Amino acid sequence: MHTATDTSIEATGFAGPARHYALSEPLLGNDHVIVWIQEAFGRQSAEAVIVPARPDGSAITMTKLPGSYIHPDATREGALWLAGYEVKETP
């Protein structure tokens, strides 16, 4: 499985708590992504969203990438796992 390393770069301005990740292998041509969790359909579900990012932590576009999903217990790690990545902490 590929890895997604949390870069500890602050990602702000998203609909929920966001993290920036560097990927060991590109996801649809993207070496970096931002992942956040937001409420979906009221308080009954949450949505984990993955979007392409620049190395500085800013989003390239808000187009969702594979791995984004809706579930009551959605997590950033779960979204990255669905996209084929295991999360690694910053060394």
PyMOL Python script that loads the backbone (N, CA, C, O; Angstrom):
from pymol import cmd

cmd.read_pdbstr("""\
ATOM      1  N   MET A   1       0.847  -1.175   0.000  1.00  0.00           N
ATOM      2  CA  MET A   1       0.000   0.000   0.000  1.00  0.00           C
ATOM      3  C   MET A   1       0.894   1.240   0.000  1.00  0.00           C
ATOM      4  O   MET A   1       1.941   1.254   0.647  1.00  0.00           O
ATOM      5  N   HIS A   2       0.482   2.272  -0.722  1.00  0.00           N
ATOM      6  CA  HIS A   2       1.195   3.544  -0.750  1.00  0.00           C
ATOM      7  C   HIS A   2       1.028   4.262   0.582  1.00  0.00           C
ATOM      8  O   HIS A   2       0.185   3.885   1.395  1.00  0.00           O
ATOM      9  N   THR A   3       1.833   5.299   0.805  1.00  0.00           N
ATOM     10  CA  THR A   3       1.735   6.032   2.064  1.00  0.00           C
ATOM     11  C   THR A   3       1.349   7.489   1.831  1.00  0.00           C
ATOM     12  O   THR A   3       1.649   8.082   0.794  1.00  0.00           O
ATOM     13  N   ALA A   4       0.677   8.037   2.830  1.00  0.00           N
ATOM     14  CA  ALA A   4       0.318   9.459   2.885  1.00  0.00           C
ATOM     15  C   ALA A   4       0.908   9.988   4.179  1.00  0.00           C
ATOM     16  O   ALA A   4       0.511   9.563   5.264  1.00  0.00           O
ATOM     17  N   THR A   5       1.863  10.921   4.073  1.00  0.00           N
ATOM     18  CA  THR A   5       2.539  11.449   5.250  1.00  0.00           C
ATOM     19  C   THR A   5       1.946  12.799   5.632  1.00  0.00           C
ATOM     20  O   THR A   5       1.901  13.725   4.823  1.00  0.00           O
ATOM     21  N   ASP A   6       1.493  12.894   6.879  1.00  0.00           N
ATOM     22  CA  ASP A   6       0.966  14.154   7.405  1.00  0.00           C
ATOM     23  C   ASP A   6       2.126  15.132   7.479  1.00  0.00           C
ATOM     24  O   ASP A   6       3.105  14.883   8.182  1.00  0.00           O
ATOM     25  N   THR A   7       2.024  16.235   6.765  1.00  0.00           N
ATOM     26  CA  THR A   7       3.134  17.190   6.687  1.00  0.00           C
ATOM     27  C   THR A   7       3.143  18.201   7.825  1.00  0.00           C
ATOM     28  O   THR A   7       4.103  18.958   7.966  1.00  0.00           O
ATOM     29  N   SER A   8       2.103  18.228   8.630  1.00  0.00           N
ATOM     30  CA  SER A   8       1.949  19.205   9.725  1.00  0.00           C
ATOM     31  C   SER A   8       1.804  20.641   9.216  1.00  0.00           C
ATOM     32  O   SER A   8       1.893  21.583  10.003  1.00  0.00           O
ATOM     33  N   ILE A   9       1.581  20.820   7.910  1.00  0.00           N
ATOM     34  CA  ILE A   9       1.304  22.146   7.365  1.00  0.00           C
ATOM     35  C   ILE A   9      -0.146  22.480   7.684  1.00  0.00           C
ATOM     36  O   ILE A   9      -1.039  21.681   7.404  1.00  0.00           O
ATOM     37  N   GLU A  10      -0.389  23.644   8.262  1.00  0.00           N
ATOM     38  CA  GLU A  10      -1.742  24.041   8.628  1.00  0.00           C
ATOM     39  C   GLU A  10      -2.573  24.301   7.370  1.00  0.00           C
ATOM     40  O   GLU A  10      -2.217  25.147   6.550  1.00  0.00           O
ATOM     41  N   ALA A  11      -3.665  23.581   7.225  1.00  0.00           N
ATOM     42  CA  ALA A  11      -4.589  23.762   6.108  1.00  0.00           C
ATOM     43  C   ALA A  11      -5.833  24.445   6.656  1.00  0.00           C
ATOM     44  O   ALA A  11      -6.563  23.860   7.456  1.00  0.00           O
ATOM     45  N   THR A  12      -6.076  25.676   6.232  1.00  0.00           N
ATOM     46  CA  THR A  12      -7.197  26.447   6.772  1.00  0.00           C
ATOM     47  C   THR A  12      -8.179  26.824   5.674  1.00  0.00           C
ATOM     48  O   THR A  12      -7.865  26.748   4.486  1.00  0.00           O
ATOM     49  N   GLY A  13      -9.383  27.236   6.094  1.00  0.00           N
ATOM     50  CA  GLY A  13     -10.387  27.710   5.154  1.00  0.00           C
ATOM     51  C   GLY A  13     -11.279  26.625   4.592  1.00  0.00           C
ATOM     52  O   GLY A  13     -11.950  26.844   3.583  1.00  0.00           O
ATOM     53  N   PHE A  14     -11.305  25.458   5.219  1.00  0.00           N
ATOM     54  CA  PHE A  14     -12.126  24.358   4.728  1.00  0.00           C
ATOM     55  C   PHE A  14     -13.358  24.191   5.606  1.00  0.00           C
ATOM     56  O   PHE A  14     -13.446  24.797   6.674  1.00  0.00           O
ATOM     57  N   ALA A  15     -14.300  23.381   5.167  1.00  0.00           N
ATOM     58  CA  ALA A  15     -15.582  23.218   5.855  1.00  0.00           C
ATOM     59  C   ALA A  15     -15.465  22.411   7.146  1.00  0.00           C
ATOM     60  O   ALA A  15     -16.456  22.242   7.857  1.00  0.00           O
ATOM     61  N   GLY A  16     -14.292  21.921   7.451  1.00  0.00           N
ATOM     62  CA  GLY A  16     -14.055  21.158   8.667  1.00  0.00           C
ATOM     63  C   GLY A  16     -12.575  21.049   8.916  1.00  0.00           C
ATOM     64  O   GLY A  16     -11.783  21.566   8.128  1.00  0.00           O
ATOM     65  N   PRO A  17     -12.171  20.389   9.992  1.00  0.00           N
ATOM     66  CA  PRO A  17     -10.750  20.237  10.300  1.00  0.00           C
ATOM     67  C   PRO A  17     -10.012  19.551   9.143  1.00  0.00           C
ATOM     68  O   PRO A  17     -10.411  18.477   8.694  1.00  0.00           O
ATOM     69  N   ALA A  18      -8.945  20.177   8.671  1.00  0.00           N
ATOM     70  CA  ALA A  18      -8.237  19.698   7.479  1.00  0.00           C
ATOM     71  C   ALA A  18      -6.771  19.416   7.780  1.00  0.00           C
ATOM     72  O   ALA A  18      -6.159  20.057   8.635  1.00  0.00           O
ATOM     73  N   ARG A  19      -6.221  18.442   7.057  1.00  0.00           N
ATOM     74  CA  ARG A  19      -4.805  18.094   7.150  1.00  0.00           C
ATOM     75  C   ARG A  19      -4.230  18.009   5.745  1.00  0.00           C
ATOM     76  O   ARG A  19      -4.932  17.671   4.791  1.00  0.00           O
ATOM     77  N   HIS A  20      -2.945  18.321   5.630  1.00  0.00           N
ATOM     78  CA  HIS A  20      -2.210  18.267   4.367  1.00  0.00           C
ATOM     79  C   HIS A  20      -1.320  17.027   4.381  1.00  0.00           C
ATOM     80  O   HIS A  20      -0.647  16.755   5.376  1.00  0.00           O
ATOM     81  N   TYR A  21      -1.315  16.279   3.287  1.00  0.00           N
ATOM     82  CA  TYR A  21      -0.524  15.048   3.191  1.00  0.00           C
ATOM     83  C   TYR A  21       0.332  15.048   1.932  1.00  0.00           C
ATOM     84  O   TYR A  21      -0.097  15.509   0.874  1.00  0.00           O
ATOM     85  N   ALA A  22       1.555  14.520   2.062  1.00  0.00           N
ATOM     86  CA  ALA A  22       2.421  14.236   0.916  1.00  0.00           C
ATOM     87  C   ALA A  22       2.255  12.755   0.604  1.00  0.00           C
ATOM     88  O   ALA A  22       2.303  11.918   1.504  1.00  0.00           O
ATOM     89  N   LEU A  23       2.062  12.435  -0.662  1.00  0.00           N
ATOM     90  CA  LEU A  23       1.811  11.051  -1.071  1.00  0.00           C
ATOM     91  C   LEU A  23       3.067  10.400  -1.635  1.00  0.00           C
ATOM     92  O   LEU A  23       3.847  11.046  -2.334  1.00  0.00           O
ATOM     93  N   SER A  24       3.262   9.112  -1.327  1.00  0.00           N
ATOM     94  CA  SER A  24       4.422   8.379  -1.843  1.00  0.00           C
ATOM     95  C   SER A  24       4.292   8.127  -3.343  1.00  0.00           C
ATOM     96  O   SER A  24       5.294   8.059  -4.054  1.00  0.00           O
ATOM     97  N   GLU A  25       3.076   7.991  -3.815  1.00  0.00           N
ATOM     98  CA  GLU A  25       2.762   7.817  -5.241  1.00  0.00           C
ATOM     99  C   GLU A  25       1.606   8.759  -5.558  1.00  0.00           C
ATOM    100  O   GLU A  25       0.698   8.910  -4.740  1.00  0.00           O
ATOM    101  N   PRO A  26       1.620   9.393  -6.728  1.00  0.00           N
ATOM    102  CA  PRO A  26       0.555  10.354  -7.053  1.00  0.00           C
ATOM    103  C   PRO A  26      -0.844   9.722  -7.084  1.00  0.00           C
ATOM    104  O   PRO A  26      -1.014   8.563  -7.461  1.00  0.00           O
ATOM    105  N   LEU A  27      -1.820  10.508  -6.682  1.00  0.00           N
ATOM    106  CA  LEU A  27      -3.232  10.152  -6.791  1.00  0.00           C
ATOM    107  C   LEU A  27      -3.803  10.989  -7.926  1.00  0.00           C
ATOM    108  O   LEU A  27      -4.005  12.194  -7.779  1.00  0.00           O
ATOM    109  N   LEU A  28      -4.060  10.347  -9.054  1.00  0.00           N
ATOM    110  CA  LEU A  28      -4.523  11.038 -10.269  1.00  0.00           C
ATOM    111  C   LEU A  28      -3.605  12.230 -10.602  1.00  0.00           C
ATOM    112  O   LEU A  28      -4.079  13.312 -10.947  1.00  0.00           O
ATOM    113  N   GLY A  29      -2.281  12.010 -10.493  1.00  0.00           N
ATOM    114  CA  GLY A  29      -1.303  13.032 -10.850  1.00  0.00           C
ATOM    115  C   GLY A  29      -0.981  14.023  -9.748  1.00  0.00           C
ATOM    116  O   GLY A  29      -0.229  14.969  -9.982  1.00  0.00           O
ATOM    117  N   ASN A  30      -1.523  13.837  -8.560  1.00  0.00           N
ATOM    118  CA  ASN A  30      -1.309  14.770  -7.448  1.00  0.00           C
ATOM    119  C   ASN A  30      -0.404  14.154  -6.389  1.00  0.00           C
ATOM    120  O   ASN A  30      -0.700  13.082  -5.862  1.00  0.00           O
ATOM    121  N   ASP A  31       0.710  14.838  -6.075  1.00  0.00           N
ATOM    122  CA  ASP A  31       1.658  14.375  -5.065  1.00  0.00           C
ATOM    123  C   ASP A  31       1.264  14.811  -3.654  1.00  0.00           C
ATOM    124  O   ASP A  31       1.767  14.270  -2.669  1.00  0.00           O
ATOM    125  N   HIS A  32       0.357  15.796  -3.560  1.00  0.00           N
ATOM    126  CA  HIS A  32      -0.097  16.323  -2.273  1.00  0.00           C
ATOM    127  C   HIS A  32      -1.614  16.425  -2.291  1.00  0.00           C
ATOM    128  O   HIS A  32      -2.216  16.698  -3.329  1.00  0.00           O
ATOM    129  N   VAL A  33      -2.232  16.201  -1.123  1.00  0.00           N
ATOM    130  CA  VAL A  33      -3.682  16.334  -0.997  1.00  0.00           C
ATOM    131  C   VAL A  33      -4.020  16.985   0.344  1.00  0.00           C
ATOM    132  O   VAL A  33      -3.213  16.993   1.274  1.00  0.00           O
ATOM    133  N   ILE A  34      -5.216  17.521   0.413  1.00  0.00           N
ATOM    134  CA  ILE A  34      -5.798  17.993   1.665  1.00  0.00           C
ATOM    135  C   ILE A  34      -7.030  17.138   1.907  1.00  0.00           C
ATOM    136  O   ILE A  34      -7.815  16.875   0.996  1.00  0.00           O
ATOM    137  N   VAL A  35      -7.186  16.706   3.167  1.00  0.00           N
ATOM    138  CA  VAL A  35      -8.342  15.887   3.540  1.00  0.00           C
ATOM    139  C   VAL A  35      -9.014  16.543   4.736  1.00  0.00           C
ATOM    140  O   VAL A  35      -8.350  16.923   5.700  1.00  0.00           O
ATOM    141  N   TRP A  36     -10.342  16.674   4.667  1.00  0.00           N
ATOM    142  CA  TRP A  36     -11.085  17.210   5.808  1.00  0.00           C
ATOM    143  C   TRP A  36     -12.382  16.448   5.999  1.00  0.00           C
ATOM    144  O   TRP A  36     -12.848  15.721   5.123  1.00  0.00           O
ATOM    145  N   ILE A  37     -12.953  16.649   7.199  1.00  0.00           N
ATOM    146  CA  ILE A  37     -14.233  16.037   7.559  1.00  0.00           C
ATOM    147  C   ILE A  37     -15.248  17.157   7.743  1.00  0.00           C
ATOM    148  O   ILE A  37     -14.964  18.156   8.404  1.00  0.00           O
ATOM    149  N   GLN A  38     -16.432  16.990   7.156  1.00  0.00           N
ATOM    150  CA  GLN A  38     -17.498  17.979   7.304  1.00  0.00           C
ATOM    151  C   GLN A  38     -18.820  17.268   7.521  1.00  0.00           C
ATOM    152  O   GLN A  38     -18.975  16.099   7.165  1.00  0.00           O
ATOM    153  N   GLU A  39     -19.770  17.979   8.105  1.00  0.00           N
ATOM    154  CA  GLU A  39     -21.105  17.413   8.266  1.00  0.00           C
ATOM    155  C   GLU A  39     -21.734  17.219   6.894  1.00  0.00           C
ATOM    156  O   GLU A  39     -21.551  18.033   5.989  1.00  0.00           O
ATOM    157  N   ALA A  40     -22.473  16.133   6.760  1.00  0.00           N
ATOM    158  CA  ALA A  40     -23.182  15.851   5.513  1.00  0.00           C
ATOM    159  C   ALA A  40     -24.610  15.468   5.876  1.00  0.00           C
ATOM    160  O   ALA A  40     -24.819  14.624   6.748  1.00  0.00           O
ATOM    161  N   PHE A  41     -25.579  16.066   5.231  1.00  0.00           N
ATOM    162  CA  PHE A  41     -26.979  15.734   5.463  1.00  0.00           C
ATOM    163  C   PHE A  41     -27.353  15.921   6.929  1.00  0.00           C
ATOM    164  O   PHE A  41     -27.925  15.025   7.550  1.00  0.00           O
ATOM    165  N   GLY A  42     -27.034  17.065   7.466  1.00  0.00           N
ATOM    166  CA  GLY A  42     -27.325  17.326   8.870  1.00  0.00           C
ATOM    167  C   GLY A  42     -26.319  16.642   9.761  1.00  0.00           C
ATOM    168  O   GLY A  42     -25.170  16.439   9.369  1.00  0.00           O
ATOM    169  N   ARG A  43     -26.736  16.291  10.944  1.00  0.00           N
ATOM    170  CA  ARG A  43     -25.822  15.678  11.910  1.00  0.00           C
ATOM    171  C   ARG A  43     -25.834  14.156  11.856  1.00  0.00           C
ATOM    172  O   ARG A  43     -25.237  13.509  12.716  1.00  0.00           O
ATOM    173  N   GLN A  44     -26.497  13.576  10.872  1.00  0.00           N
ATOM    174  CA  GLN A  44     -26.582  12.121  10.799  1.00  0.00           C
ATOM    175  C   GLN A  44     -25.380  11.493  10.110  1.00  0.00           C
ATOM    176  O   GLN A  44     -25.124  10.305  10.307  1.00  0.00           O
ATOM    177  N   SER A  45     -24.645  12.237   9.320  1.00  0.00           N
ATOM    178  CA  SER A  45     -23.508  11.695   8.592  1.00  0.00           C
ATOM    179  C   SER A  45     -22.383  12.710   8.531  1.00  0.00           C
ATOM    180  O   SER A  45     -22.581  13.904   8.754  1.00  0.00           O
ATOM    181  N   ALA A  46     -21.202  12.206   8.224  1.00  0.00           N
ATOM    182  CA  ALA A  46     -20.037  13.052   7.991  1.00  0.00           C
ATOM    183  C   ALA A  46     -19.469  12.687   6.628  1.00  0.00           C
ATOM    184  O   ALA A  46     -19.647  11.569   6.143  1.00  0.00           O
ATOM    185  N   GLU A  47     -18.789  13.640   6.025  1.00  0.00           N
ATOM    186  CA  GLU A  47     -18.163  13.401   4.735  1.00  0.00           C
ATOM    187  C   GLU A  47     -16.678  13.671   4.861  1.00  0.00           C
ATOM    188  O   GLU A  47     -16.266  14.721   5.354  1.00  0.00           O
ATOM    189  N   ALA A  48     -15.873  12.714   4.410  1.00  0.00           N
ATOM    190  CA  ALA A  48     -14.433  12.897   4.313  1.00  0.00           C
ATOM    191  C   ALA A  48     -14.139  13.291   2.875  1.00  0.00           C
ATOM    192  O   ALA A  48     -14.518  12.582   1.942  1.00  0.00           O
ATOM    193  N   VAL A  49     -13.468  14.417   2.695  1.00  0.00           N
ATOM    194  CA  VAL A  49     -13.216  14.956   1.358  1.00  0.00           C
ATOM    195  C   VAL A  49     -11.715  15.033   1.110  1.00  0.00           C
ATOM    196  O   VAL A  49     -10.964  15.543   1.941  1.00  0.00           O
ATOM    197  N   ILE A  50     -11.280  14.517  -0.051  1.00  0.00           N
ATOM    198  CA  ILE A  50      -9.882  14.606  -0.485  1.00  0.00           C
ATOM    199  C   ILE A  50      -9.847  15.493  -1.719  1.00  0.00           C
ATOM    200  O   ILE A  50     -10.594  15.268  -2.671  1.00  0.00           O
ATOM    201  N   VAL A  51      -8.967  16.518  -1.704  1.00  0.00           N
ATOM    202  CA  VAL A  51      -8.794  17.386  -2.877  1.00  0.00           C
ATOM    203  C   VAL A  51      -7.303  17.538  -3.169  1.00  0.00           C
ATOM    204  O   VAL A  51      -6.478  17.372  -2.270  1.00  0.00           O
ATOM    205  N   PRO A  52      -6.946  17.854  -4.426  1.00  0.00           N
ATOM    206  CA  PRO A  52      -5.549  18.066  -4.786  1.00  0.00           C
ATOM    207  C   PRO A  52      -4.987  19.301  -4.091  1.00  0.00           C
ATOM    208  O   PRO A  52      -5.695  20.287  -3.884  1.00  0.00           O
ATOM    209  N   ALA A  53      -3.701  19.236  -3.733  1.00  0.00           N
ATOM    210  CA  ALA A  53      -3.071  20.360  -3.042  1.00  0.00           C
ATOM    211  C   ALA A  53      -1.670  20.629  -3.586  1.00  0.00           C
ATOM    212  O   ALA A  53      -1.059  19.791  -4.250  1.00  0.00           O
ATOM    213  N   ARG A  54      -1.192  21.820  -3.279  1.00  0.00           N
ATOM    214  CA  ARG A  54       0.188  22.202  -3.585  1.00  0.00           C
ATOM    215  C   ARG A  54       1.068  21.830  -2.389  1.00  0.00           C
ATOM    216  O   ARG A  54       0.549  21.582  -1.300  1.00  0.00           O
ATOM    217  N   PRO A  55       2.385  21.786  -2.575  1.00  0.00           N
ATOM    218  CA  PRO A  55       3.281  21.486  -1.454  1.00  0.00           C
ATOM    219  C   PRO A  55       3.170  22.476  -0.295  1.00  0.00           C
ATOM    220  O   PRO A  55       3.514  22.132   0.836  1.00  0.00           O
ATOM    221  N   ASP A  56       2.695  23.702  -0.554  1.00  0.00           N
ATOM    222  CA  ASP A  56       2.584  24.704   0.513  1.00  0.00           C
ATOM    223  C   ASP A  56       1.313  24.547   1.349  1.00  0.00           C
ATOM    224  O   ASP A  56       1.112  25.293   2.307  1.00  0.00           O
ATOM    225  N   GLY A  57       0.461  23.595   1.002  1.00  0.00           N
ATOM    226  CA  GLY A  57      -0.753  23.344   1.774  1.00  0.00           C
ATOM    227  C   GLY A  57      -2.003  24.000   1.228  1.00  0.00           C
ATOM    228  O   GLY A  57      -3.067  23.880   1.836  1.00  0.00           O
ATOM    229  N   SER A  58      -1.915  24.683   0.114  1.00  0.00           N
ATOM    230  CA  SER A  58      -3.106  25.298  -0.483  1.00  0.00           C
ATOM    231  C   SER A  58      -3.740  24.330  -1.484  1.00  0.00           C
ATOM    232  O   SER A  58      -3.044  23.542  -2.125  1.00  0.00           O
ATOM    233  N   ALA A  59      -5.054  24.397  -1.607  1.00  0.00           N
ATOM    234  CA  ALA A  59      -5.777  23.530  -2.534  1.00  0.00           C
ATOM    235  C   ALA A  59      -5.590  24.015  -3.967  1.00  0.00           C
ATOM    236  O   ALA A  59      -5.557  25.216  -4.232  1.00  0.00           O
ATOM    237  N   ILE A  60      -5.468  23.064  -4.882  1.00  0.00           N
ATOM    238  CA  ILE A  60      -5.391  23.385  -6.310  1.00  0.00           C
ATOM    239  C   ILE A  60      -6.789  23.592  -6.861  1.00  0.00           C
ATOM    240  O   ILE A  60      -7.044  24.533  -7.612  1.00  0.00           O
ATOM    241  N   THR A  61      -7.687  22.702  -6.478  1.00  0.00           N
ATOM    242  CA  THR A  61      -9.091  22.741  -6.891  1.00  0.00           C
ATOM    243  C   THR A  61      -9.917  22.074  -5.799  1.00  0.00           C
ATOM    244  O   THR A  61      -9.374  21.346  -4.967  1.00  0.00           O
ATOM    245  N   MET A  62     -11.188  22.309  -5.795  1.00  0.00           N
ATOM    246  CA  MET A  62     -12.064  21.685  -4.805  1.00  0.00           C
ATOM    247  C   MET A  62     -12.749  20.437  -5.374  1.00  0.00           C
ATOM    248  O   MET A  62     -13.711  19.937  -4.791  1.00  0.00           O
ATOM    249  N   THR A  63     -12.265  19.944  -6.491  1.00  0.00           N
ATOM    250  CA  THR A  63     -12.794  18.723  -7.087  1.00  0.00           C
ATOM    251  C   THR A  63     -12.403  17.528  -6.226  1.00  0.00           C
ATOM    252  O   THR A  63     -11.220  17.316  -5.957  1.00  0.00           O
ATOM    253  N   LYS A  64     -13.385  16.752  -5.796  1.00  0.00           N
ATOM    254  CA  LYS A  64     -13.129  15.601  -4.937  1.00  0.00           C
ATOM    255  C   LYS A  64     -12.360  14.520  -5.688  1.00  0.00           C
ATOM    256  O   LYS A  64     -12.622  14.237  -6.857  1.00  0.00           O
ATOM    257  N   LEU A  65     -11.408  13.929  -4.983  1.00  0.00           N
ATOM    258  CA  LEU A  65     -10.631  12.822  -5.526  1.00  0.00           C
ATOM    259  C   LEU A  65     -11.168  11.493  -5.007  1.00  0.00           C
ATOM    260  O   LEU A  65     -11.919  11.469  -4.032  1.00  0.00           O
ATOM    261  N   PRO A  66     -10.788  10.378  -5.653  1.00  0.00           N
ATOM    262  CA  PRO A  66     -11.195   9.066  -5.160  1.00  0.00           C
ATOM    263  C   PRO A  66     -10.794   8.887  -3.701  1.00  0.00           C
ATOM    264  O   PRO A  66      -9.729   9.337  -3.278  1.00  0.00           O
ATOM    265  N   GLY A  67     -11.656   8.228  -2.944  1.00  0.00           N
ATOM    266  CA  GLY A  67     -11.442   8.030  -1.514  1.00  0.00           C
ATOM    267  C   GLY A  67     -12.398   8.874  -0.697  1.00  0.00           C
ATOM    268  O   GLY A  67     -12.708   8.529   0.443  1.00  0.00           O
ATOM    269  N   SER A  68     -12.873   9.981  -1.263  1.00  0.00           N
ATOM    270  CA  SER A  68     -13.864  10.800  -0.565  1.00  0.00           C
ATOM    271  C   SER A  68     -15.109   9.949  -0.347  1.00  0.00           C
ATOM    272  O   SER A  68     -15.527   9.203  -1.233  1.00  0.00           O
ATOM    273  N   TYR A  69     -15.700  10.069   0.851  1.00  0.00           N
ATOM    274  CA  TYR A  69     -16.872   9.230   1.134  1.00  0.00           C
ATOM    275  C   TYR A  69     -17.736   9.837   2.236  1.00  0.00           C
ATOM    276  O   TYR A  69     -17.296  10.713   2.980  1.00  0.00           O
ATOM    277  N   ILE A  70     -18.971   9.354   2.324  1.00  0.00           N
ATOM    278  CA  ILE A  70     -19.919   9.786   3.355  1.00  0.00           C
ATOM    279  C   ILE A  70     -20.241   8.588   4.244  1.00  0.00           C
ATOM    280  O   ILE A  70     -20.576   7.507   3.760  1.00  0.00           O
ATOM    281  N   HIS A  71     -20.132   8.806   5.565  1.00  0.00           N
ATOM    282  CA  HIS A  71     -20.438   7.759   6.548  1.00  0.00           C
ATOM    283  C   HIS A  71     -20.534   8.444   7.911  1.00  0.00           C
ATOM    284  O   HIS A  71     -19.834   9.429   8.146  1.00  0.00           O
ATOM    285  N   PRO A  72     -21.371   7.952   8.802  1.00  0.00           N
ATOM    286  CA  PRO A  72     -21.473   8.597  10.118  1.00  0.00           C
ATOM    287  C   PRO A  72     -20.137   8.701  10.859  1.00  0.00           C
ATOM    288  O   PRO A  72     -19.931   9.636  11.633  1.00  0.00           O
ATOM    289  N   ASP A  73     -19.241   7.758  10.629  1.00  0.00           N
ATOM    290  CA  ASP A  73     -17.946   7.746  11.314  1.00  0.00           C
ATOM    291  C   ASP A  73     -16.786   8.022  10.358  1.00  0.00           C
ATOM    292  O   ASP A  73     -15.701   7.470  10.541  1.00  0.00           O
ATOM    293  N   ALA A  74     -16.990   8.860   9.347  1.00  0.00           N
ATOM    294  CA  ALA A  74     -15.953   9.145   8.354  1.00  0.00           C
ATOM    295  C   ALA A  74     -14.705   9.730   9.022  1.00  0.00           C
ATOM    296  O   ALA A  74     -14.799  10.539   9.945  1.00  0.00           O
ATOM    297  N   THR A  75     -13.531   9.300   8.532  1.00  0.00           N
ATOM    298  CA  THR A  75     -12.256   9.801   9.033  1.00  0.00           C
ATOM    299  C   THR A  75     -11.336  10.152   7.870  1.00  0.00           C
ATOM    300  O   THR A  75     -11.519   9.666   6.754  1.00  0.00           O
ATOM    301  N   ARG A  76     -10.346  10.998   8.139  1.00  0.00           N
ATOM    302  CA  ARG A  76      -9.344  11.310   7.119  1.00  0.00           C
ATOM    303  C   ARG A  76      -8.557  10.053   6.757  1.00  0.00           C
ATOM    304  O   ARG A  76      -8.280   9.796   5.585  1.00  0.00           O
ATOM    305  N   GLU A  77      -8.201   9.278   7.775  1.00  0.00           N
ATOM    306  CA  GLU A  77      -7.446   8.045   7.541  1.00  0.00           C
ATOM    307  C   GLU A  77      -8.240   7.061   6.690  1.00  0.00           C
ATOM    308  O   GLU A  77      -7.685   6.393   5.817  1.00  0.00           O
ATOM    309  N   GLY A  78      -9.551   6.978   6.952  1.00  0.00           N
ATOM    310  CA  GLY A  78     -10.415   6.090   6.169  1.00  0.00           C
ATOM    311  C   GLY A  78     -10.495   6.499   4.714  1.00  0.00           C
ATOM    312  O   GLY A  78     -10.473   5.650   3.823  1.00  0.00           O
ATOM    313  N   ALA A  79     -10.589   7.799   4.468  1.00  0.00           N
ATOM    314  CA  ALA A  79     -10.639   8.289   3.090  1.00  0.00           C
ATOM    315  C   ALA A  79      -9.343   7.961   2.349  1.00  0.00           C
ATOM    316  O   ALA A  79      -9.367   7.509   1.204  1.00  0.00           O
ATOM    317  N   LEU A  80      -8.224   8.193   3.012  1.00  0.00           N
ATOM    318  CA  LEU A  80      -6.940   7.887   2.369  1.00  0.00           C
ATOM    319  C   LEU A  80      -6.782   6.383   2.149  1.00  0.00           C
ATOM    320  O   LEU A  80      -6.240   5.961   1.128  1.00  0.00           O
ATOM    321  N   TRP A  81      -7.251   5.577   3.096  1.00  0.00           N
ATOM    322  CA  TRP A  81      -7.199   4.127   2.933  1.00  0.00           C
ATOM    323  C   TRP A  81      -8.027   3.702   1.716  1.00  0.00           C
ATOM    324  O   TRP A  81      -7.587   2.870   0.923  1.00  0.00           O
ATOM    325  N   LEU A  82      -9.228   4.278   1.570  1.00  0.00           N
ATOM    326  CA  LEU A  82     -10.060   3.958   0.404  1.00  0.00           C
ATOM    327  C   LEU A  82      -9.373   4.348  -0.900  1.00  0.00           C
ATOM    328  O   LEU A  82      -9.593   3.717  -1.933  1.00  0.00           O
ATOM    329  N   ALA A  83      -8.542   5.388  -0.854  1.00  0.00           N
ATOM    330  CA  ALA A  83      -7.803   5.834  -2.040  1.00  0.00           C
ATOM    331  C   ALA A  83      -6.539   5.007  -2.266  1.00  0.00           C
ATOM    332  O   ALA A  83      -5.874   5.159  -3.290  1.00  0.00           O
ATOM    333  N   GLY A  84      -6.202   4.120  -1.302  1.00  0.00           N
ATOM    334  CA  GLY A  84      -5.044   3.241  -1.468  1.00  0.00           C
ATOM    335  C   GLY A  84      -3.801   3.669  -0.717  1.00  0.00           C
ATOM    336  O   GLY A  84      -2.691   3.283  -1.087  1.00  0.00           O
ATOM    337  N   TYR A  85      -3.970   4.476   0.352  1.00  0.00           N
ATOM    338  CA  TYR A  85      -2.827   5.002   1.104  1.00  0.00           C
ATOM    339  C   TYR A  85      -2.951   4.691   2.584  1.00  0.00           C
ATOM    340  O   TYR A  85      -4.042   4.713   3.154  1.00  0.00           O
ATOM    341  N   GLU A  86      -1.804   4.398   3.198  1.00  0.00           N
ATOM    342  CA  GLU A  86      -1.718   4.237   4.643  1.00  0.00           C
ATOM    343  C   GLU A  86      -1.119   5.530   5.209  1.00  0.00           C
ATOM    344  O   GLU A  86      -0.126   6.035   4.686  1.00  0.00           O
ATOM    345  N   VAL A  87      -1.718   6.060   6.267  1.00  0.00           N
ATOM    346  CA  VAL A  87      -1.266   7.333   6.834  1.00  0.00           C
ATOM    347  C   VAL A  87      -0.020   7.111   7.684  1.00  0.00           C
ATOM    348  O   VAL A  87       0.031   6.205   8.517  1.00  0.00           O
ATOM    349  N   LYS A  88       0.993   7.965   7.453  1.00  0.00           N
ATOM    350  CA  LYS A  88       2.214   7.986   8.253  1.00  0.00           C
ATOM    351  C   LYS A  88       2.322   9.357   8.908  1.00  0.00           C
ATOM    352  O   LYS A  88       2.012  10.375   8.288  1.00  0.00           O
ATOM    353  N   GLU A  89       2.758   9.379  10.153  1.00  0.00           N
ATOM    354  CA  GLU A  89       2.978  10.636  10.854  1.00  0.00           C
ATOM    355  C   GLU A  89       4.280  11.262  10.372  1.00  0.00           C
ATOM    356  O   GLU A  89       5.161  10.567   9.866  1.00  0.00           O
ATOM    357  N   THR A  90       4.396  12.569  10.531  1.00  0.00           N
ATOM    358  CA  THR A  90       5.621  13.271  10.167  1.00  0.00           C
ATOM    359  C   THR A  90       6.774  12.735  11.022  1.00  0.00           C
ATOM    360  O   THR A  90       6.654  12.651  12.244  1.00  0.00           O
ATOM    361  N   PRO A  91       7.891  12.374  10.380  1.00  0.00           N
ATOM    362  CA  PRO A  91       9.017  11.819  11.156  1.00  0.00           C
ATOM    363  C   PRO A  91       9.618  12.846  12.112  1.00  0.00           C
ATOM    364  O   PRO A  91      10.567  12.538  12.832  1.00  0.00           O
TER     365      PRO A  91
END
""", "prot")
cmd.dss("prot")
cmd.show_as("cartoon", "prot")
cmd.util.cbc("prot")
cmd.orient("prot")
